[in-house]
Amino acid sequence: MSARLTVQETADFLRTLDEVLILTHVRPDGDTVGCAAALCRALRGMGKAAYLLPNPEITGTYEPYAASLWAPEGYVPQSVVSVDIAAPNLLPDNALPYKGGICLAIDHHGSQEFFAERTCLDADAAACGEIVYDVIRALGASVTPEIAMALYVAVSTDTGCFVYSNVTANTHRVAAALMETGIDYKSANKLHFRTKSKKRLALEGELLRTMEFYDEDRVVIVAVPQSLQKSMALSEADMEDLASLGGLVEGTDCAVTMKETKDGAWKVSVRTGARVNATLACSFLGGGGHRAASGCLIEHADYETARAMILNAIAEAVAEEA
């Protein structure tokens, strides 16, 4: 049974650690990378040895924040910490050897499975970066510009630049405090929210053309099969942050993005309004996340079957909460 820790207890525990390895989740986003980089730098600032486990799926979008922090080959940690990871099945393959020995998990997902020996969880936080910011302050560590930038990326990307429904007043307070350190947040906003390659724009045009509508046009499905990925020569970076695209359509309150993996599985992301509990819907298919933003993986199914499975799960979630 995982022990639940407060922010202060988490900071006190981190003070006892050294030779720390920090884990990020599969298909790493700005929140997991930013949290890991910030915590790693804070621990190093306290004189501790700390590294990030190299994540083979990281894209060029977020790699710069972690570039100098990867653990060297053969590194043997004394302690293993995870950030922004709700369940063991979200660990990259190279993190699986540490699965049973994670001493601390810091997370903000309501679907947290409490797989670590200790867990610092705030399911009301819009981003794990908010929690890590509080932990670093409780440590008494200096929030340097490098730490602040990593946390700003964590918080801003997990909230769609502060427009998603998960945003709270505390989200803005944390962002303001990070901005006051003097970071170049304007450039970060331009890079992550107002810059798209020609290929990405072409992809969005194709997805808008082929999206499908269900349940009186309230549910929209955006599909990115391997055939499209190959024909457009898409990289993982080209396909980042597609989950919110369908939700831009007027009248929709449940946007489903289905991306086919190389081994034929479907990675499903669900973004919803108040009517649909995304966590509940995805839990029927072995996934989880937040009420308004969750995901799951559907294996051994063609597109039509996988589409039917997620539509049925959404309908079941709505009926259960009616």
C-alpha positions in Angstrom: 0.0 0.0 0.0 1.5 3.3 -1.1 1.9 5.9 1.7 0.2 9.3 0.9 2.5 12.3 1.4 1.8 16.0 1.6 4.0 18.4 -0.3 6.0 19.1 2.8 6.4 15.4 3.6 7.5 14.9 0.0 10.2 17.6 0.4 11.4 16.1 3.7 11.6 12.7 2.0 13.5 14.0 -1.0 16.1 15.5 1.4 17.0 12.0 2.5 17.7 10.8 -1.0 20.8 10.8 -3.2 21.8 9.2 -6.5 18.3 9.8 -7.8 16.9 8.6 -11.1 13.7 10.4 -12.3 11.3 8.6 -14.7 9.0 10.2 -17.3 6.1 8.5 -19.1 5.7 7.1 -22.5 5.2 9.6 -25.3 6.5 12.3 -23.0 4.8 15.6 -23.0 5.8 19.0 -21.6 4.4 18.2 -18.2 6.4 15.1 -17.5 9.6 16.4 -19.1 9.3 19.8 -17.5 8.7 18.3 -14.0 11.5 15.9 -14.3 14.0 18.5 -15.5 13.0 21.0 -12.8 13.1 18.4 -10.0 16.5 17.1 -11.2 18.0 20.6 -11.3 16.6 21.4 -7.9 18.1 18.3 -6.4 21.4 19.0 -8.1 21.3 22.5 -6.7 21.1 21.0 -3.2 24.3 19.0 -3.9 22.7 15.7 -4.7 23.4 13.5 -7.7 20.3 13.3 -9.9 19.5 12.2 -13.5 16.7 11.6 -15.8 16.3 8.2 -17.4 16.7 8.6 -21.1 13.3 8.5 -22.8 13.5 7.0 -26.3 10.2 8.6 -27.4 11.0 12.2 -26.6 10.7 14.5 -29.5 12.7 17.5 -30.5 10.0 19.8 -29.1 10.8 18.8 -25.5 14.3 17.3 -25.7 16.1 20.6 -25.1 14.7 20.9 -21.6 16.2 17.5 -20.6 19.3 17.4 -22.9 22.0 17.8 -20.2 20.2 15.7 -17.6 20.1 12.2 -19.0 21.7 9.5 -16.9 24.9 8.0 -18.4 24.9 4.5 -19.6 25.3 2.0 -16.7 24.2 4.5 -14.0 23.0 2.7 -10.9 20.6 4.8 -8.8 20.0 4.5 -5.1 16.5 6.0 -5.4 13.9 6.1 -8.3 11.2 8.8 -8.5 8.5 9.2 -11.1 6.7 12.4 -12.2 3.3 12.7 -13.9 2.9 9.0 -14.2 -0.5 7.5 -13.1 0.1 3.8 -13.7 3.0 1.3 -14.3 1.8 0.7 -17.8 2.8 4.2 -18.7 6.5 3.5 -18.0 8.8 3.3 -21.1 10.3 -0.1 -21.8 13.7 1.0 -20.4 12.0 2.0 -17.1 10.4 -1.4 -16.5 13.4 -2.8 -14.5 12.6 -0.1 -11.9 8.9 -0.8 -11.8 8.9 -2.5 -8.4 11.3 -0.1 -6.8 9.9 3.4 -7.3 10.1 5.1 -3.9 8.1 8.2 -4.8 5.5 9.2 -7.3 4.5 12.8 -7.8 1.3 13.1 -9.8 -1.9 14.9 -10.5 -4.1 12.2 -12.2 -7.3 11.1 -10.5 -6.6 7.6 -12.0 -3.4 7.3 -10.0 -2.8 3.6 -9.2 -0.5 4.1 -6.2 2.2 1.9 -7.6 5.1 3.6 -5.8 6.1 3.2 -2.1 5.1 6.8 -1.5 2.8 9.1 -3.5 2.3 12.8 -3.5 -1.0 13.3 -5.4 -3.1 16.4 -6.0 -5.8 15.4 -8.5 -7.1 19.0 -8.5 -3.9 20.4 -9.9 -4.1 21.3 -13.6 -0.6 20.1 -14.2 2.0 18.1 -12.3 4.2 21.1 -12.7 2.1 22.9 -10.0 2.9 20.2 -7.5 6.6 20.0 -8.3 6.8 23.8 -8.0 5.4 23.6 -4.5 7.7 20.7 -3.6 10.8 22.6 -4.8 9.8 25.6 -2.7 9.2 23.3 0.3 12.7 22.0 -0.3 14.0 25.5 0.1 15.7 25.1 -3.3 16.3 28.1 -5.5 13.8 28.4 -8.4 16.4 29.3 -11.0 15.5 30.5 -14.5 16.2 27.0 -15.9 13.9 25.4 -13.3 11.3 28.1 -13.9 11.3 27.6 -17.6 10.9 23.8 -17.3 8.0 24.3 -14.9 6.4 27.0 -17.1 6.5 24.6 -20.0 5.0 21.9 -17.8 2.1 24.0 -16.6 1.4 25.9 -19.9 1.4 22.8 -22.2 -0.8 20.7 -19.9 -3.4 23.5 -19.8 -3.3 24.4 -23.5 -1.7 27.8 -22.6 -4.1 28.2 -19.7 -7.4 27.7 -21.7 -8.4 24.2 -20.7 -11.2 23.6 -18.1 -8.6 22.2 -15.6 -7.1 25.6 -15.1 -7.5 27.1 -11.6 -6.5 30.3 -9.9 -3.5 28.5 -8.4 -2.4 27.6 -12.0 -2.2 31.3 -12.8 -0.5 32.0 -9.5 2.2 29.4 -10.2 2.7 30.7 -13.7 3.0 34.3 -12.5 5.6 33.3 -10.0 7.6 31.5 -12.7 7.3 34.4 -15.1 8.6 36.8 -12.4 11.9 34.9 -12.4 12.7 36.6 -15.7 12.2 33.7 -18.1 11.5 34.3 -21.7 8.0 32.9 -21.5 7.0 34.9 -24.7 9.3 32.8 -26.8 8.1 29.6 -25.1 4.5 30.5 -25.9 5.4 31.3 -29.5 7.2 27.9 -29.9 4.7 25.7 -28.2 1.4 27.4 -29.1 1.8 29.7 -32.1 4.3 27.9 -34.4 3.4 25.0 -36.7 5.3 23.5 -39.6 3.8 23.3 -43.1 3.5 19.6 -42.7 1.5 20.0 -39.4 -0.8 22.5 -41.0 -1.4 20.1 -43.9 -2.1 17.3 -41.4 -4.6 19.3 -39.6 -6.3 20.2 -42.9 -6.6 16.5 -43.7 -7.9 15.6 -40.3 -10.5 18.3 -40.4 -11.6 17.0 -43.8 -11.9 13.4 -42.6 -13.2 13.8 -39.0 -16.4 11.9 -38.2 -19.3 12.9 -36.0 -21.6 10.8 -33.7 -24.2 11.2 -31.0 -26.0 14.1 -32.6 -22.7 15.7 -33.6 -21.6 16.0 -30.0 -18.9 13.4 -30.3 -16.1 13.9 -33.0 -13.5 11.3 -33.9 -10.2 12.3 -35.5 -8.2 9.3 -36.8 -4.5 9.1 -37.7 -4.0 5.7 -39.2 -0.6 4.3 -40.2 -1.4 4.8 -43.9 -1.8 8.5 -43.4 1.3 8.7 -41.2 3.3 7.0 -44.0 1.8 8.9 -46.9 2.6 12.3 -45.2 5.9 11.0 -43.8 4.9 12.2 -40.3 7.2 12.2 -37.4 6.1 12.0 -33.7 6.7 15.7 -33.4 4.3 16.4 -36.3 1.5 14.5 -34.4 2.0 16.0 -30.9 -0.9 17.7 -29.2 -3.6 16.6 -31.7 -6.1 15.7 -29.0 -7.7 19.2 -28.8 -8.2 19.5 -32.5 -11.7 17.9 -32.7 -12.9 19.9 -29.8 -12.6 23.1 -31.8 -15.7 22.3 -33.8 -18.8 24.1 -32.6 -21.4 21.9 -31.0 -19.0 19.1 -29.9 -18.4 18.3 -26.3 -16.3 15.0 -26.7 -13.3 14.9 -28.9 -11.7 11.5 -29.6 -8.3 11.3 -31.3 -7.2 7.8 -32.5 -3.6 7.4 -33.6 -2.5 4.0 -34.9 0.8 2.8 -33.6 3.4 0.9 -35.7 2.3 -2.4 -34.2 -1.3 -1.9 -35.1 -2.7 -0.7 -31.8 -4.8 2.5 -31.4 -3.7 5.1 -28.9 -6.9 6.9 -27.9 -7.1 10.4 -26.4 -10.4 11.7 -25.1 -11.1 15.4 -24.3 -14.6 16.2 -22.9 -16.9 18.8 -21.5 -19.1 18.3 -18.4 -21.5 15.8 -20.1 -18.9 13.0 -20.6 -16.5 11.7 -17.9 -13.4 10.9 -19.9 -11.7 9.0 -17.1 -14.7 6.8 -16.7 -15.0 6.1 -20.4 -11.4 5.3 -20.8 -11.4 3.1 -17.6 -13.7 0.7 -19.4 -10.9 0.1 -21.8 -8.1 -0.1 -19.3 -7.1 3.6 -19.4 -7.4 6.6 -17.2 -6.4 10.2 -16.6 -8.6 13.2 -15.7 -12.4 13.7 -15.9 -11.9 16.0 -18.9 -8.8 14.5 -20.5 -8.0 10.8 -20.5 -6.6 8.1 -22.7 -6.4 4.4 -23.3 -4.8 1.9 -25.7 -6.9 -0.5 -27.8 -4.9 -3.4 -29.1 -5.6 -6.2 -31.6 -8.4 -4.3 -33.3 -9.0 -2.7 -36.7 -10.2 0.9 -36.9 -13.9 0.1 -37.2 -13.7 -2.2 -34.1 -11.6 0.3 -32.1 -13.9 3.1 -33.0 -17.0 1.1 -31.9 -15.3 0.3 -28.6 -14.5 3.9 -27.6 -18.0 5.1 -28.8 -19.6 2.4 -26.7 -17.4 3.3 -23.7 -18.4 6.9 -24.0 -22.1 6.0 -24.2 -21.7 3.7 -21.2 -20.0 6.5 -19.2 -22.8 9.0 -20.0 -25.5 6.4 -19.0 -23.7 5.5 -15.8 -23.7 9.2 -14.6 -27.1 10.1 -15.9 
